[in-house]
Amino acid sequence: MLFLRADCNPSDAAVSPFARLMKKLSLIEAHELRATLGSFALVFMLMAGYYVLRPVRDSMASDWSDAEVSTLWTFTFLFSFIATALYGLAASRLRLKILVPGVYAFFAASFVAVYLLTTALPDPDLVNRFFYVWVSVFSLFQVSVFWSFMSDLYSTEQSQRLFAFITTGASVGAMVGPSVPVLFATELGNNNLLLIASAVLCATIPLIFFLQRLGAKELGSVHGGVGAAHIVDQKLGGNPLSGYRVFLQSPYLLAIGAFIFLYTGIGSFVYFELKNLMAAYSSEERTQIWGFMDLVVNTLTMLFGLFLTSRLTQRFGLAATLALIPVLIVGGLLTVALVPMLWVVVGLQIFRRAGNYGVTRPAREMLFTAVDRETRFKAKQVADVVVYRGGDVFWAWSFTGLTAILGLGMAGVALVGATIAAAWAGLGIYLGRRFQEREHEQQDEQAAQPT
C-alpha cells in the first residue's frame, strides 16, 4: 500500500484516496499519516499484550482473601514508587533513542523470568503474588511511557488533532488481546500466555525505532523536526529521583497529579458500588455484565477517538474538553443518588470509562506537549503511576470509611462522588487555561528566535 511504503514521498501520499479519507474523518494530514498509523499500531500492540496478561493476573485473585488482595494493592503502590525511581535512573543514564524500547524489552524479559520461575518451582504462590503486583505496575507504566514518547514525537498542534485517533488503537488492542486467553488459555495454560505477551512487547521495539526516524524526517514538529536525530542520542542526566523533584516544584504538574488523583476517586467509588450491587448475582451473570461493559466501552472509545475528541479540542479548546466528562459525571452521580439501581451505575461506569479513554485521557496527554523533555520522560511517570496507585489505595479506604464507619448508603456516596467530580472539572478548566498560556509562551519564544 502506497501510504505505508518506507520509501514513499509524503507528497505522493497526499493524492492517495486513503489519505484524503483519513484527513476528512480524523484530521490527519498526508505527511503525518505513516507516523500516526505507526503510533496507532504501537499502542495497539502494547494494549493487546497487556490484555493477554490481565486475565491471568485476575484469575489468581480468587485464590486469596480480601485482606490478601488489599495487601497486594498496597505493595503495588510501593513497587510503583520503586519502579519510577529505577526508570528515573535509566532516563538519566541512557540515550533517549534506546530508553523507550529499553523499557519494553525489560518488561518482556521480566515476564519470561516469571514464566521460568513458575514452571521450575513446585509451589509458585509467592511468584504468583509478585506477578499480580508486577502486572499492575506494568499496566500503568507501559501506557505512561508510550504517551511520553508520543508527546515528544508530535507538536502541540499535532497532538490536538492526532492523539484522539491514536488512542483508539488502545481500544482495538483491548478488544483483540483478551481473545488470546479466551481461545487458547485451556490448551496453552496460563504460563505460556506470558511468553506470548513477551513476544508482543519485543515486536514493538523495531516499530519504536521506525517512529523515531519518522519524527526526525517527516513530521516537522517542534519535538521531531530539525535536530531531532541528534537529540534522541543525548542523555537527560540528573539523578534517579529528579522526576519527583520536578513534579513537586511545578504547580502545573501538581495540578495534573491532582486531576489524576480525583479521577481515581470517581473510578474507585463507582467500582465498589458495582461490586456491592452485583453481590446478589451469580458469578456467570457478573462475568456477562463486566464483559458487556468492556465491549460497549471499547466501542464508544473508538467512536469518540475517531470522530469527537479532535473536533472538541479544535473548536472549544482544551479547557472545555478536559472539563466535559467530569461535568457530565456530576450529573450521572446525582442520577445515581436519585435512582440507586444497578443499571444506572452500569451506565455511569460505561460512560466514565469510555469518556476517559476516548476524550479525557488523550486531552490530558496533550498537556505534556507543553513541557520539557525531563518532565516528559521523568516527572510524567510520577503522576501517571505513583499518584494513580496512591489514589487507588486512598480512595478504596475512603469508600470503606464512608460506608462501614459513617454508614453512608449509595445515595450519600454518590453525592460525595459528585462533589469530587465537580472539583475534577474545575481542575480541568484550570489545566486547559494553563496549557494555552504555555502554548502562547512557546510561540512567542519561537517568534523571537532569529531566522
Order of alpha helices (4+ residues) and beta strands (2+ residues): alpha-alpha-alpha-alpha-alpha-alpha-alpha-alpha-alpha-alpha-alpha-alpha-alpha-alpha-alpha-alpha-alpha-alpha-alpha
